Amino acid sequence: MPPKKPSISQLEKKTARAREGGVAAGPEAREKVVASIIPPPIDDVVEFLREQPYVTPNLLAEKFGVRISIARQVLRDLAGRGLIRLVVGDRRLKIYAPVKEALAEVKVKKPKKKQ
């Protein structure tokens, strides 16, 4: 059996309490906070790719400590730039291979050592 509908006086009491701050008024009372996700620096990813024969979103996510969805976005961006190419891929897993010639042309900013 479905629950009994509240009477009008019960609804009035509930809304009065919500206005006073006693009981939450429902889902609209909560505030959603979206955390910003910062992808790894492209320079670091390019340096990592120069050492690897292949790369997957899982490898990138583990190496840089980001979510797999962010790693997929980074790999799609690099593939669009021509730095890596898709070797094998379906809906769930994609394997990319670095394009050595394109990676050699990319200049990476290295931090200067203090003396």
Secondary structure, DSSP 4 states (H G I P E B T S, - for coil): -PPPPPPHHHHHHHHHHHHHTSS--SGGGS---PPP--PPPHHHHHHHHHH-S-B-HHHHHHHHT--HHHHHHHHHHHHHHTSEEEEEE-SS-EEEEE-HHHHHH---PPPPPP-
